[in-house]
Every structure is written in C-alpha cells, then in structure tokens.
Amino acid sequence: MVSPRGYCYFTAPRPGGASTTRGSNHMMMRFIKATWILFWAILLTLILFLPIFVTALLGKRGDAAFAGTQIYAWVLLKVTGIRLRVTGLEHIQPGQRYVILSNHASYLDPPALVLALGIQYRWVIKKEIRKVPLFGLALETSRNLFIDRSKGSEALASIKRGVAQLPDGTGVLLFPEGTRSWDGKLLPFKKGGFVIAKDGNLPILPITIRGSHDRLPKGHAAFTAGTIDVIIHPPVTLNHKPLDELMAEVRNTIESGLTPTSSG
C-alpha cells in the first residue's frame, strides 16, 4: 500500500483472522443443517400425522400406520443425504415374530431401521416421547408400546402384556442400551428385551447400526451426509440359555458388526 508521502508499506494480516472466518462459516453451516433437519421433521409430522392417525384408528393391526412412518423415514433420510447399506436380509424369515435388539447412537437409527428391515414391528419407547405434540400421539395410536422406566418390574410386565397382544407376525424392537451412546461404542445392556424374548419364547434378531454416530452424533443437531450400514445378524434362539449367557451372546454379536471388516 502507498502512503500519502509516497512510502510503500504492507499491512500484516490480523492473527487468527482466517481461522476465525473459517470457524464462523463452520458454525453457520452447522446452524443451517440443524435448522434444515428440524424443518423437515416438523413438516413431515404435520403432513403425515392425520393419515397415520386415521389409518391407525381404522386398522386393527396398525400395518398401514407403520407404512406412514416408512414414508416419514424415507423423506428424512433423502433430504439429509443419508444412504442405507443393508446386509443380512436373508436372515429374516417372513411372518416370523422377533424381538429385535439394536445398538443406538443417533436419532437417525429409528428411520434407518424402519426402512432397512422390511418387516412389521412396534417400538418400545420411553414414555417421555408420548408428550411430543402430534408425533407422540401418532406413535401411540400406531400401537407402539410406551414404557415408564422408573416403575421397574411393573413397567416390564405391562410391556410383556402389550407384546402378547400384538398381531401375528408383528415383532417388537428395543434398544437394549436404553439410551443413545455418546461415542458410538456399546453401553451396558439392560435385561428387559431379553426377558420379553424368554417370556414369549421369541427368537432375538440382533441388529448392528454402523455409521449413524458419524452422521448425527448425540448432543449435536447438525447432520453429515453419508452412508449408514444396517447389519442384520442371524437370529439367536433361546434354547433354555441362562439370561446372562443370552445377553452376552447378543451383545457380542451386535458389537462384532461395529468394525467394517466384520460386516462381511
């Protein structure tokens, strides 16, 4: 730059200026992505609530309402750039009722499972979700099962009664960790889903979801486009196995799918 007296000099860039700009752009992009996914979640709830609610009330099985949730899941994954890669579908026997157990690291896990498995099932959901406007009511009328985890054995007994009343061929899905993992690694398993399987003499279908933590980790609202793997493992039959042994077997199976080399 030339001064008024004709001297030339250079203006040094402010320390941290470029990194500050990059940081601001990154924060802005995260805000836009968080707003985008929230917008679509609300819009889809408003659009699909009435059809799901009406079909749930009119249908005895709730299958049509479940199809509505598949539409919700398909659109949500499309607008976030999430691709599913599903392996192990040959392990699912059509018409068989399963207790489906999956790891849980992201809010994207439920829509991924709804689309990947291709079978009818109902969720076991913590009761707090029932309070979400419209969304909670749609889940309730679709014959999903809500659990009050503070009531212990009483809550489990209520869920077992609900499972026994589900239509033939309709399974039940639980996240045995009880909550989302912060780092994508498996948390300790709770026994509820295993007790339900043993009480109903139902095979357990272990599922590994890999990559959802990278797409939308717990504690974050901004997503990253990419692939989520859903790995369906062979069903685990009970064969009078002790509860601890059954839990360990299923946990090891699900954990085995968290490394890319084990998906085969």
Secondary structure by P-SEA (a helix, b strand, c coil): cccccbbbbbbccccaaaaaaaaaaaaaaaaaaaaaaaaaaaaaaaacaaaaaaaaaacccaaaaaaaaaaaaaaaaaaabbbbbbccccccccccccbbbbbbcccaaaaaaaaccccccccccccccccccaaaaaaaaabbbbbccccaaaaaaaaaaaaaacccccbbbbccccccccccccccccaaaaaaaaaacbbbbbbbbccccccccccccbbbbbbbbbbbccccccccccaaaaaaaaaaaaaaaccccccc
